[in-house]
Amino acid sequence: MTMEAIANNIGYAKYLNEGSFESQFYRSIGFPPILNEGEFVIRITLGEMSLIDGFYMKLPKDAKKMSIEKAISDYVICETEESRSQVRDALIKDPNPDLIDIYNLLLEIYRQEKIGKVSITYNINNGSPDIQITDPVTLHLQLSKDYEKSYNLLDLVLDVYDEGVFYGMSEEQKNAMLDEFRRIFVLYAMDKFNYQLNEESNSEKMILKQLLSAGIISSKSSITNKGYDLLKSIVNEAEFYIDNYDIYGDTLIKDKKVTFNTGYGDNLIVPVLINDGIDPYRALFVSALYMGNMDVFAFDLDRILTESPFKELFRLTAASPIDDIDGDVLGYIISEGKKAVDAMINKEERARESENIRHRINYF
C-alpha cells in the first residue's frame, strides 16, 4: 500500500500520469475498450500489480443493476466452461495480448477461493478499501476520462490471501517434504555453482550434517558418487515430468474436443499428475530446479530456508481445478494428451532418423 493511499485513507492509489509513456501504451493496447451506450468497464488488478498489467473488459448496462459479486460471477468468471470459452473468444480478439493470461490467473484464484484455499478482499482503486462484494455496482462506479472520452469504471483491486498451498498436509509432513527439497537444492547449488555451506549458520550446519549422514557429500564437503547419482536421478525425473506432463499446461476443452497449446487453455498439470499417482509438489520442485527457475536462491540460501519460495512455486497446486473436472472428462483429456506426446516423440525420432540418413548420404 502506498504512502499516498495511507494518507488519504484509501486502500490503493494507482494511476497513470496523463501523457506519460505508460498512459499512451495503455491506450495503444486497447484501454478503455470501445463502449456502447450504457456499458461500463470493469478493471481488476491484484495487490500492487500495475494498472497496465491488469485485467479489464466491458460489461453490459444490465450489470449495473447487480451486486459486484453477481456481475463478476455472471460476466467474468462465469458458471460454465461454455461461458468462459465465450469470454476467452472475445478476449483473444482484443488488442491487448496479455488479457488471456491474467484472465486465466483470475479463474485460478476464484477456483482456489471456492475450495477454501485462499480468501479475497476487495478494494476500489483510488477509493474505499475492503468493500463488501455484495455492494451494488453503482455504489462504486467512477467516472473516468481518457483523451476527452468519459466512461464509467469499476476499478477493483483484489488482495488474495493464501489459506495454504500445503492444503491437507500435517505440519510434520510439510516440514519433512521441505527439508528434503532444501537438501536437494543445496546439493544442486554445490554442483552447479560450487556453493559452500556456511558452517557458522545453524540452519546450514543442519543441512550439512544431514547430507554427510546420507553419504551424499564427504567430510571435505565435496559431492560423493552417491550424491552425483542422486543428481542424475533428479535430472531423469524432471525430464520425465516435462516430456509427459508439460502438454497439459495449456488444455482447452471446447465442443467436446480437447486441444493443446492454444495459448488460452487451462493449466491441468496438477490434476493429471494426481490422477497418475504422482506427487505434484515433488514434480513441480524438480522441474523448476531442472529448468533453472530456482537459481536465484543459490547465493541467498536464507530465502530457501523460509517457506516463501515454496509457496510461490506450489501456487499451482492450490489453483488446481481437479475438484471441478468430471472423472470421465479428465480421463479423456489424459488419453488425448498421451496421444499428442507419442506423436511428438515419433516426429522427433523420424526427424533424427532423417538427419542420420542425410549424414550417411553426405558421408558417402
N, C-alpha and C positions, 0 to 999 in steps of 0.2 A: 504494500500500500504506500502510495507516495505521500510526501510531507504535505503537499497541497490538499490531498484528499482528507488527511487528518485535520488540517487547519479548518476546512470547510465542512467537517462532519459528514463527509460522503465516503462511500466505500472505495470507489476508483475514479480517477480523473485522467482519462485517456483522450487525447485529441491530436489532430494533425494541424499544424500551422498552415493557414491559408497561403497558397502559392509555393509551399515547400516541395522538395522533390518527392517526399513520401505522399503528400497530398495529390500531386499530379500523377504519380504512379498508381495510386489507389483508384483514381478516376479512370486511368487508361485501362485497367483490368476489369472495369465494369461496375464500380460502385459510385453512386447508388444505381441499382437496376432500373430500367425503364418501367414506369408505373402507369397503370390505367387509373381512371377516376375511382377514388375511394380506397385503393390499395395502399399498403404501407410496407416498410422494410423491417425485418427482424434481423438483428446482428447479435451474434453470440461469440464472445471471447472467453478464454479460460485464464483466471488469475491475472498475472502480469503480461500475458500474451499481447502483442501489439495489435492495433486495430487492423492493419493491413494483412495480418496473418489469420484473422478471424473468419467465421462462417457468416454468410448472410444470404437471404433470399427474400423475395416479395411474398406477402400474404394477402389474400382477398379481403375485401371490406367486411365480409361476414365475420372474420376472425376478430374484429374489433369488439364484437358483442360477447366474446368468450373470455374466460379466465386465461391467464398466461399459461397455466398448466394444460388446459384443453387445446389452446391454439398450437402449442408445441406438439402435443400428442397427436392432433388431427392432421397437421400440415407439415411438420418437420420430422419427428421421429416415426410417426405413423404406427398403426397397429398391425399391419400385414406386410409381408415381403413384397407383394404386388405393388402396394402403395409406395413402399420405399424404393422400389425399382423405378417407379414413375418419377419420384423426386430425383433419383440419380440421372435418369434420362434427360431431365430438364437441366440439371447442373452440368452435365457433360457438354452441353451446348453453350454454356456461359463462357465469356472471355477470360474469366479467372480460372486457370487450370488447377489451382490448389483447393477449390471448394469441395471436390470429391473427397480428398484426403481428410480434411477437417470434418466433413460430414460423417465419414466412417468412424472417426475418432469419437464424435458425439454419440453415434449409435452404440459404440462400445461402452462409453461412460454410462449411458442410460440402461444398458443391459446389466452393468455392474450394480447400479442402484437398485434395479428390480430384484436382484437376488441378495441384496443387503451387504454387498462388499464395499460400496462407497456411499457416502452421503453428499448431497449437493445443497449449497446455499446460493441464493440469487441476489444479485446486486444490480442496480441501474447505474450504468456508466455516467459519471457527472451528475449523479442523483442519489436516491436513497439506498443505503446499504441494507443487506439482509431483509429483503422484502418477502412477502408471502406469495407463493406461486399461485395461490387461489385468488390473488388480486385481479381485478378486471384489466384487460389490456389497456383500455382507455386511460386508466389511472396513471400509467407510466409512459404513455406516448410522448415523445419530444418532437417539437417542430424544428427540423434541421434545414440548412440551406447549403447547396453546393453549386457554385458558379451561377448565382441568381435563380436557381431552381429549388423550390421548397418541397419538402416531403416529410411525412410522419415516420418516426423511427422508434422502434422498441429496442433499446440498446442494452442488452443483458451481459453481465459478467458473472460467470459461474465459478465458485470456489468448490473444488472437488476434494473431499477428504477420504483418504484411504481407510477403509474399515478392515483391511487385512488381505494382502496378496497371499498370505500364508493361511488362507481360509481352510479350516478343518484340521490344521496341524496343532499338536500339542507344543508347548514351549520347548520341551526336550527334543522332539522330532525336528523342529525348526533349527534349534541350535546345533544339533548333530549334523544336519544337512549343510548348514552354512560353514561350519568348521571344516568339513570335508572339502567344500568348494574353495575355501581360503587356502588350504594346504595345496590343492591342485594349482591354484592361481600362483602361489609363491614358487612352486616348482617350475611352472611355465615361465615366470619372470626371471628365475635364475638361469634358465636355459636360453631364453631369447635376448635378455638384456644384461645378463651376468649380474643379476641383482644379488646383493649380500645382505642377509638378515642382520638387523641391529640387535646384538645380544644385551644391550642396555635397556631395551624396551621389553617390559614384562610380557606383552601380548606377542611380540615377535619371538621372544625366547620360548614361549609355549609352543608356537608353531614349529620352531627349530627342534625342540625336544620331540614333538610328535613325528616329524619327518625322520629324525635319527632313529627313533624307536621302530618305525615301519621299515627301516633299511632302505629308504628312498634316497637319502643323502648320507655321506660319510662323515666321520668326525671332523674332517677338514672342510666341511660344508661344500663338498663337490657332489654332483649328481652321480649316483651309482647306476650300474646296469639295470637294476630293478626300477630305478627312477625313470631311466630312458624308456624302458619297456612300457611303463605306465603312460608316459607322454605319447608314445606311438599308438597305444590303445585309445587314448583320448582323441588323437587325430583321426583314427579309423572310425571311431564312434561318431564324431562330429560330421565327417564326410557322409556317413550312412544317413544321418538325420537330414542333412542338407539335400542329398541326392533324392531321397524318398519322400520328404515331407514339405520341402520348401514350396512345392507347387500349390499346396493348399493355402498358401498365404494370400492368394487372390482368387477367391472362388465366387462365381456368380451363378445363381440359380434363377432361370427365367424361362417361362413357358415349358416347365418340366425338363429343361435341358441344362446340363452343367457345362460351363466354360471356365477356363483358367486364364490368368494373366491378361485380364481385360483392362486393368488399371483402376477399376472401381468396384471390385468384388469384396467379399468379406474375408477376414483372416480366420481360417478354420484349422490352423495348425494344431492348436492345443486340443480341441475335441477329437481330432483324428489320432493324435498321439495317445490320448487317454483311451480311446476305443481299442487301439492296438496294444494296450497294456504297457505303455512306455511312460516313465516318469517325466512329465513336461518340464519340471524345474531343472532336472539334470540335462535334458535335451537342449533347452534354451541356454543354459550356462555353457556347456561345452561348445555349442555352435557359436556363441558370442565370443568365446575365447579363441576359437579357431579362426574366426574372421577378423580378429584384432580389435573388436569393439570394446574390450576392457583394458587395452594397452595404456590408456590414460591413467590408470591406477597403479601402474608398475613402480613409479617412483613417488607415490603418495599412498603408501600402504595403510596409513591411518584411516583413510576413507574406506578401504576394503574391509577393515576391521569393524566397520559400522554396518547397519542393515540397509542404509540408504541406497547404495548402488544396486543391491539385490532387489529392493522394492521396485526400483525403476526397471530393471531387467525383467522382472517377473510380472510387470503390469499386465502383460498379455494373458496370464493365467487368470487374473481377476476379471478380465474382459471376455473370457471365453463364453460363447453363446451356446454351449453344449446342452444346457437345460432347455433351450428353445428349439432344438432340432429333433425331429422325429427320427427314431432309430432306423427305419427303413430308408429315409431320405439320406441320412448320414452314410449308411451302407452303400447306397448308390453313388454318392459323392466319392467315397473311398475307392470304389471299383473303377470309376471313370478316371480318377487320379492315377491309379496304378497303371491303367492302360496308357495314359499320357506319358508317364515316367518310362514305361517299357518302350514306347515309340521313340522317345528322345534317346534312350540308350541304344536302340537299334540304329537310329540315324547317325549317332556318333560313331558306332562301330563300323557302319558302312563307309562313313567319311574317312576313318582311319585306314580301312582296307583299301579304299580307292587311292589314298595317298601312298600306301605301301606299293600298290601296283604301279602307280606313276613313277615312284622312285626306282623300282626294278627295271621298268622300261627305259628310263633315262640312263640307268647304270649300264645297260647293255647297248 
